[in-house]
Amino acid sequence: MITIDGDKVVVSDIDGRREEHHIGTPEAFSILSRLWLRAGWDTKYVYSFTWMGRPIIQLPEDMVRLQEVIHLTKPDVIIETGVAHGGSLIFSASLCKAMDKGRVIGIDIEIRPHNRKAIESHPLFPFITLIEGSSVDLAVVAEVKAQVKNGERVIIFLDSCHSKEHVAAELKAYAPLVSVGSYIVAMDGIMEQVVGASRTQPDWTWNNPKQAALEFVAANKDFIIEEPPFAFNEGSITERVTYWPSAFIKRVR
């Protein structure tokens, strides 16, 4: 049980063990953040945000941290699997325009007509290429690779089907495109943490992107899981509040 008693966060269990943390400590922040993430999952909090008019369905902190990574790596090409309403594509395209560098390739097994129309009519669409088809279909992978020129710097975001098998297949297919020092980001590993909540399945304890990422780096020594450093931090918190634990897979050679 977790209670807030004045300026203390108190954690106790059925065996009588008890922990107290001042509310202003990183430990208390971590406990309350985990509760907040679970409450946000149950209430579909991430379904309440847009980016320049398009639903984005992402945790705002994740997107701000991702912006830091995009600015750090300055990619020529941003490859995203999973299009949905197109908010994430518009987000990436807006950064490309702001940096005066880069373009976006968005892949989805089905781009619904109303979403395609909205994306294609958006002022930032000139920065975006849409590819419809399974992200792991060999023809789709080949089409993506054909659009990346030799020497271009590439970062990749995986946000389509989140099963371990599918993410593992995406990692195998697209990791060779990732530039040294850049990342392939396996999103939504929070699935492991919310098992038992609404809209979850029991096998999410292992059937999730985080497990695919961990197994991938164990088998591929050119990659590591590495948290990008905070670009600025004058506080005491050093860990992200995130839907994407163990998501940043960095190519090191």
Buried (B, 14 or more C-beta within 10 A) or exposed (E): EEEEEEEBBBBEEEEEEEBEBEBEBBBBBBBBBEEEBBEBBEEEBBEEBEBEEBBBBBBBBBBEBBBBBBEBBBBBBBBBBBBBBBBBBBBBBBBBBEEEEBBBBBBBBEBEEEBBEBBEEBEBBEBBBBBEBBBBBEEBBEBBEEBBEEEBBBBBBBBBBBBBEBBBBBBBBBBEBBBEEBBBBBBBBBBBBBBEEEEBEEEBBEBBBBBBBBBBBEEBEEBEBEBBEBEEEEEEEEEBBBBBBBBBBBBEE
